Amino acid sequence: MLMTVLDGSIVTVAMPAIQKDLDFTPAGLSWVVNAYLIAFAGLLLLSGRLGDLLGRKRMFLTGTAVFTAASLLAGAAGSPAVLIAARFLQGVGSAMASAVSLGILVTLFTEPRERSRAIAVFSFTGAAGASIGQVLGGILTDALGWHWIFIINLPIGLAALAVAVPALPADRGLGLRAGADISGALLVTSGLMLGVYTVIKVETYGWTSLHTLGLGALALLLLAAFTARQAVAKTPLMPLRILRSRNVVGANLVQLLMVAGLFSFQILVALYLQQVQGYGASETGFAMLPAAVVIGIVSLGVSSRLIGRFGERTVLLVGLALLTALLALLIRVPVHAAYAVDLLPVMLLAAGFGLALPALTGLGMSGADEPDAGLTSGLFNTTQQIGMALGVATLSTLAAGRTEARLSAGAARPEALTSGYHLAFAVGTGLLLTAFLVAFAVLGRRPATARKAPAGRLADRRGQ
């Protein structure tokens, strides 16, 4: 998890250096990110199900090895084509490992308090990876060159493999015959890949263009055909029973809205600090460090206790309320900001992320029985990536449009940029408010029986 999130945030800092060194065109440079996203988001659902069929430990180890090897290839890349191919392979490996990670956790930790702690550590690691990436990306790029932002994955990947081989219990899986739906696999993978590609190209073509509407309709048609196929297939790739859980469906919808809205904090705040306030790459990372610190404190020290006492739904609602307040404060951030007054309170409100994500993950995985744990994990990770892509497409397009309009009206560039960010923060606030309302209306408390660990399974796990 650390390696995957670290890679995502560290690359954005080094993009200018990559473009200059490898002579990327502006359009070509976007594929350093796009190639990874398309492979990652497109293969998560399939990888999760394959983990259930072939064994989640085997899928995790293979994915980690592929990601690590692809990182080495990316670090040695001497041409745009090689780097883009390596990034696609990184996305493949990341999908394989990430898709089954939560499935492994929920089957290993069945007792509610232990599971909450495990998910809290998992959530904290993601937040830490994003923050470390922003700081480390600038340091490595400036000191050693952009190649090292990929090579840094090598020791992390090898360490993860060294720990995982003895630590994770072997699981044989259900076997391919339990879900060898080749047609379904082709439909869902092509539909998700095409959908993510369409969304990430919205900034280039616009929402109402023939390119966006045509490919978007085709992607939806492929996914609808996949769903219809699953209803009649003898061995479905995605048994539709996992969608019968109100909490699973609701948690995935809330995550889609929350991640899309929080893009404005995770990315646009960094751009605001650099483009409006004049911060460097390392300064930006350190400016956002308090957010990572409070997320870590809340995730590791508070969230599991609160979830054990009040339940996931209540903790999620409190976290979403804090995050909505965070973005609401950013709507008024000035051109000439004082960090302690205008930005530090925002960073501290990021504590809501440390409450919301572990609670949301627990709800999203609440319907994960042993045979479907990898699939449920893959579905939860897929909605996260789709939400991120939608956030990038929607909020960055709105911010850019408002900025251009203000520049055309004669505004100075800092004022125009700030106005664009204000619009994105306002829309992000609306998305988070909608997520809060959906969580309040749809999600319910998990039944007491669902929160108790089967004694035999817990004993077996402790014996392992």
C-alpha positions in Angstrom: 0.0 0.0 0.0 2.8 2.4 0.9 4.6 1.7 -2.4 1.5 2.1 -4.5 0.4 5.4 -3.0 3.9 6.7 -2.8 4.4 6.0 -6.5 1.2 7.9 -7.4 2.1 11.1 -5.5 5.8 11.1 -6.2 5.4 10.9 -10.0 3.4 14.2 -10.2 6.3 16.1 -8.6 8.8 14.8 -11.1 6.7 15.3 -14.3 8.5 18.5 -15.5 11.9 16.8 -15.1 10.7 13.7 -17.0 9.3 15.9 -19.8 12.6 17.8 -20.2 14.9 14.8 -20.1 13.0 12.4 -22.4 11.6 15.1 -24.8 7.9 14.3 -24.1 5.3 16.3 -25.8 2.7 17.8 -23.5 0.1 15.3 -24.7 2.5 12.4 -24.5 3.5 13.4 -20.9 0.0 12.9 -19.7 0.4 9.2 -20.6 3.0 8.7 -17.8 0.0 9.0 -15.5 -2.8 7.8 -17.8 -1.1 4.5 -18.7 -0.9 3.6 -15.1 -4.5 4.7 -14.2 -6.1 2.8 -17.1 -4.3 -0.5 -16.2 -4.8 -0.1 -12.5 -8.5 0.8 -12.5 -9.4 -1.5 -15.4 -7.9 -4.6 -13.8 -8.9 -4.2 -10.1 -12.2 -6.0 -10.3 -10.8 -8.9 -12.4 -7.7 -9.2 -10.1 -9.9 -9.3 -7.0 -11.9 -12.2 -8.4 -8.8 -14.0 -9.7 -7.4 -13.7 -6.1 -10.5 -15.6 -4.8 -10.1 -18.3 -7.5 -6.3 -18.8 -7.6 -5.4 -17.7 -4.0 -5.1 -14.2 -2.6 -1.6 -14.7 -1.3 -0.4 -15.9 -4.8 -2.1 -12.9 -6.4 -0.6 -10.4 -3.9 3.0 -11.8 -4.3 2.8 -11.9 -8.1 1.4 -8.3 -8.3 4.0 -7.0 -5.9 6.8 -8.7 -7.9 5.4 -7.3 -11.2 5.1 -3.8 -9.8 8.6 -3.9 -8.4 10.2 -5.2 -11.7 8.2 -2.6 -13.7 9.5 0.2 -11.3 13.1 -0.9 -12.1 12.2 -0.7 -15.9 10.7 2.7 -15.4 13.8 3.9 -13.6 16.0 2.7 -16.4 13.8 4.1 -19.2 15.6 6.1 -21.9 12.7 6.9 -24.1 9.0 7.9 -23.8 7.8 4.5 -25.1 9.7 2.5 -22.6 8.5 4.7 -19.7 4.9 4.5 -20.7 5.1 0.7 -21.2 6.7 0.4 -17.7 4.0 2.6 -16.2 1.3 0.3 -17.7 3.0 -2.7 -16.2 3.1 -0.9 -12.9 -0.6 -0.4 -13.1 -1.1 -4.2 -13.8 1.0 -5.2 -10.8 -0.6 -2.6 -8.6 -4.1 -3.8 -9.5 -3.1 -7.4 -8.7 -1.7 -6.6 -5.3 -4.1 -3.9 -4.2 -7.2 -5.7 -5.3 -6.7 -8.5 -2.8 -5.1 -6.5 0.1 -8.4 -5.8 1.9 -9.6 -9.3 1.2 -6.6 -10.6 3.0 -7.1 -8.3 5.9 -10.8 -9.1 6.5 -10.2 -12.9 6.3 -7.2 -12.7 8.7 -8.8 -10.3 11.2 -12.3 -11.5 11.9 -12.7 -10.1 15.4 -14.2 -6.5 15.1 -11.7 -4.6 17.2 -8.7 -6.4 15.6 -10.2 -5.8 12.1 -10.8 -2.1 12.9 -7.1 -1.7 14.0 -5.9 -3.5 10.9 -8.0 -1.3 8.6 -6.9 1.8 10.4 -3.2 0.9 9.9 -4.0 0.2 6.2 -5.7 3.6 5.9 -2.9 5.4 7.7 -0.3 3.9 5.4 -2.1 5.3 2.3 -2.2 8.8 3.8 1.5 8.5 4.8 2.5 7.4 1.3 0.8 10.4 -0.3 2.5 12.8 2.1 5.9 11.2 1.9 5.6 11.1 -1.9 5.1 14.9 -2.1 8.2 15.5 0.0 10.4 12.7 -1.3 9.5 13.4 -4.9 11.0 16.9 -4.8 14.1 15.8 -2.8 14.9 12.8 -5.1 14.3 14.7 -8.3 16.4 17.6 -7.2 19.2 15.6 -5.7 19.5 12.4 -7.8 17.2 12.8 -10.8 13.7 11.6 -11.7 14.9 8.0 -12.3 15.2 7.5 -8.6 11.5 8.2 -7.9 10.9 4.7 -9.5 14.1 3.0 -8.2 13.0 3.8 -4.7 10.2 1.2 -5.1 12.8 -1.6 -5.4 13.8 -1.9 -1.7 10.2 -1.4 -0.6 9.0 -4.1 -3.0 11.7 -6.5 -2.0 11.0 -5.9 1.7 7.2 -6.4 1.2 7.9 -9.7 -0.6 10.3 -10.9 2.1 7.7 -10.2 4.8 4.7 -11.5 2.9 6.1 -14.9 2.0 6.3 -16.2 5.6 3.7 -14.0 7.2 0.6 -14.5 4.9 -1.1 -17.9 5.3 -1.5 -19.9 2.1 -4.9 -20.1 0.5 -5.7 -22.4 -2.3 -8.6 -20.4 -3.7 -11.8 -21.8 -5.2 -10.3 -22.8 -8.5 -10.9 -21.3 -11.9 -13.9 -23.6 -12.5 -15.8 -21.6 -9.8 -15.7 -18.4 -11.9 -14.0 -19.0 -15.3 -16.2 -16.5 -17.1 -13.9 -15.4 -20.0 -16.6 -13.4 -21.7 -17.4 -11.5 -18.5 -13.7 -10.9 -17.9 -13.3 -9.3 -21.3 -16.5 -7.2 -20.9 -15.7 -5.8 -17.5 -12.0 -5.1 -18.2 -12.6 -3.4 -21.5 -15.6 -1.4 -20.1 -13.6 -0.2 -17.1 -10.5 0.6 -19.1 -12.5 2.5 -21.7 -14.5 4.3 -19.0 -11.4 5.5 -17.2 -9.8 6.6 -20.5 -12.9 8.6 -21.4 -13.0 10.3 -18.1 -9.3 11.3 -18.0 -9.5 12.7 -21.5 -12.5 15.0 -20.6 -10.1 17.9 -19.9 -8.9 17.7 -23.5 -12.2 17.0 -25.3 -14.9 18.4 -22.9 -17.9 16.7 -21.4 -20.3 17.3 -24.4 -17.9 16.3 -27.2 -18.6 13.4 -29.5 -15.4 11.7 -28.2 -16.6 11.8 -24.6 -20.3 11.0 -25.2 -19.6 8.2 -27.7 -16.9 6.4 -25.8 -18.7 7.0 -22.5 -21.8 5.4 -23.9 -19.8 2.4 -25.2 -18.2 1.9 -21.8 -21.5 1.9 -20.1 -22.9 -0.5 -22.7 -20.0 -2.9 -22.0 -20.5 -2.7 -18.3 -24.3 -3.3 -18.7 -23.5 -6.3 -20.9 -21.2 -7.6 -18.2 -23.9 -7.2 -15.5 -26.4 -9.0 -17.7 -23.9 -11.8 -18.4 -23.3 -12.3 -14.6 -27.0 -12.8 -14.0 -27.1 -15.8 -16.3 -23.6 -17.2 -16.3 -23.1 -20.7 -14.7 -19.8 -19.6 -13.1 -20.1 -15.8 -12.9 -16.9 -13.7 -12.5 -18.8 -11.4 -10.2 -21.7 -13.2 -8.4 -24.4 -10.5 -8.0 -25.1 -11.6 -4.5 -22.4 -9.2 -3.2 -24.6 -6.3 -4.4 -27.5 -7.4 -2.2 -25.8 -5.9 0.9 -27.1 -2.3 1.4 -23.9 -1.4 3.3 -21.6 -2.6 0.5 -23.5 -0.8 -2.2 -23.9 2.3 -0.1 -20.3 2.4 1.1 -19.0 2.2 -2.5 -21.3 5.0 -3.6 -20.2 7.2 -0.6 -16.6 6.4 -1.5 -17.1 7.4 -5.1 -18.5 10.8 -4.0 -16.0 11.3 -1.2 -12.9 10.5 -3.3 -14.1 12.7 -6.2 -14.6 15.6 -3.8 -11.4 15.2 -1.9 -9.4 15.4 -5.1 -9.7 19.2 -4.7 -7.8 18.9 -1.4 -5.2 16.3 -2.3 -4.2 17.8 -5.6 -5.5 21.4 -6.0 -4.3 22.6 -2.6 -0.8 21.5 -3.7 -1.2 23.4 -7.0 -2.5 26.4 -5.1 0.5 26.4 -2.8 2.9 26.2 -5.7 1.2 28.4 -8.4 -0.3 31.1 -6.1 1.8 31.1 -3.0 5.1 30.3 -4.7 6.0 27.3 -2.7 8.6 24.8 -4.0 8.0 21.1 -4.3 9.6 20.3 -1.0 7.9 23.3 0.8 4.5 22.1 -0.5 5.1 18.7 1.0 6.1 20.0 4.3 3.1 22.5 4.3 0.7 19.5 3.9 2.6 17.4 6.5 0.3 18.4 9.4 -2.6 16.8 7.5 -0.7 13.5 7.3 0.2 13.8 11.0 -3.4 14.3 12.2 -4.6 11.6 9.9 -2.1 9.2 11.4 -2.9 10.1 15.0 -6.6 9.6 14.4 -6.3 6.5 12.3 -4.0 4.6 14.6 -5.0 6.0 18.0 -8.6 6.9 17.8 -10.7 5.4 15.0 -10.7 1.8 16.0 -11.8 2.7 19.5 -14.6 4.9 18.3 -15.8 2.4 15.7 -15.9 -0.3 18.4 -18.0 1.9 20.7 -20.2 3.8 18.2 -20.1 1.8 15.1 -18.8 2.5 11.5 -21.8 4.5 10.4 -21.6 7.1 13.2 -17.8 7.5 12.9 -18.1 7.8 9.1 -20.7 10.6 9.4 -18.5 12.6 11.8 -15.5 12.1 9.5 -17.5 13.3 6.5 -18.8 16.3 8.4 -15.1 17.3 9.2 -14.1 16.9 5.6 -17.0 18.9 4.4 -16.0 21.7 6.8 -12.4 21.4 5.4 -13.4 22.1 1.8 -15.9 24.8 2.9 -13.0 26.7 4.5 -11.0 26.5 1.3 -13.7 28.3 -0.6 -12.5 31.5 1.1 -8.8 31.0 1.0 -7.2 34.3 -0.2 -4.6 35.1 -2.8 -2.1 36.2 -0.1 -2.6 33.6 2.5 -1.1 33.4 6.0 -0.3 29.7 6.6 -1.1 29.7 10.3 -4.5 31.4 9.9 -5.7 30.3 6.4 -4.2 26.9 5.8 -3.2 25.2 9.1 -6.9 24.9 10.3 -7.7 23.2 7.0 -4.8 20.7 7.5 -6.0 19.9 11.0 -9.6 19.2 9.8 -8.1 16.5 7.6 -8.4 14.4 10.8 -11.8 13.6 9.3 -10.1 11.4 6.7 -8.6 9.3 9.6 -12.2 8.7 10.8 -14.0 8.3 7.5 -11.8 6.0 5.6 -11.4 3.1 8.2 -15.1 3.3 8.9 -16.0 3.4 5.2 -13.7 0.5 4.5 -15.2 -1.6 7.2 -18.7 -1.0 5.8 -17.5 -1.6 2.2 -16.0 -5.0 3.2 -18.9 -5.9 5.6 -20.4 -8.3 3.0 -17.1 -10.0 2.2 -17.6 -13.7 2.9 -14.6 -15.9 2.5 -15.3 -16.9 -1.1 -15.9 -13.3 -2.3 -13.4 -11.4 -0.1 -11.0 -10.6 -3.0 -13.9 -9.6 -5.3 -15.4 -7.3 -2.7 -11.9 -5.8 -2.1 -11.5 -5.3 -5.8 -14.9 -3.6 -6.1 -14.1 -1.2 -3.3 -10.7 -0.3 -4.8 -12.3 0.1 -8.2 -14.9 2.7 -7.0 -12.0 4.5 -5.4 -10.1 4.8 -8.6 -13.2 5.8 -10.6 -14.0 8.5 -8.0 -10.4 9.8 -8.3 -10.7 9.9 -12.1 -14.0 11.7 -12.0 -12.6 14.2 -9.5 -9.7 14.9 -11.7 -11.8 15.3 -14.8 -14.6 17.4 -13.2 -12.8 19.7 -10.7 -9.7 20.4 -12.7 -11.8 21.2 -15.8 -14.0 23.6 -13.8 -11.0 25.2 -12.2 -9.2 25.7 -15.6 -12.4 27.1 -17.2 -13.0 29.6 -14.4 -9.3 30.6 -14.5 -9.4 31.2 -18.3 -12.5 33.3 -17.9 -11.0 35.5 -15.2 -7.8 35.9 -17.2 -9.8 37.0 -20.3 -11.6 39.5 -18.1 -8.2 41.1 -17.2 -7.6 39.5 -13.8 -4.0 38.9 -12.7 -2.9 35.3 -12.9 -2.8 34.7 -9.1 -6.3 36.0 -8.7 -7.6 34.1 -11.7 -6.0 30.8 -10.4 -7.5 31.3 -6.9 -10.9 32.0 -8.4 -10.7 28.7 -10.3 -9.6 26.8 -7.2 -12.5 28.4 -5.2 -15.0 27.0 -7.7 -13.4 23.5 -7.5 -13.5 23.6 -3.7 -17.1 24.7 -3.8 -18.1 21.7 -6.0 -16.0 19.4 -3.9 -17.9 20.6 -0.8 -21.1 19.8 -2.6 -19.9 16.3 -3.4 -18.9 15.6 0.2 -22.2 17.0 1.5 -24.0 14.6 -0.9 -21.8 11.7 0.4 -22.8 12.7 3.9 -26.5 12.6 3.0 -26.2 9.2 1.2 -24.4 7.8 4.2 -27.0 9.0 6.5 -29.9 7.7 4.4 -28.5 4.5 3.0 -26.0 3.0 5.4 -27.2 1.2 8.5 -25.7 -0.3 11.6 -24.2 -3.7 10.9 -26.2 -6.5 12.6 -24.6 -7.7 15.8 -24.1 -11.2 14.4 -22.1 -9.7 11.5 -19.8 -8.0 13.9 -18.9 -11.1 15.9 -16.0 -13.4 14.7 -16.8 -17.1 14.3 -14.9 -18.7 17.1 -13.5 -21.5 14.9 -12.1 -19.1 12.2 -10.6 -16.8 14.8 -8.9 -19.8 16.5 -7.6 -21.1 13.2 -6.2 -17.7 12.4 -4.5 -17.4 15.7 -3.1 -20.9 15.3 -1.5 -19.9 12.0 
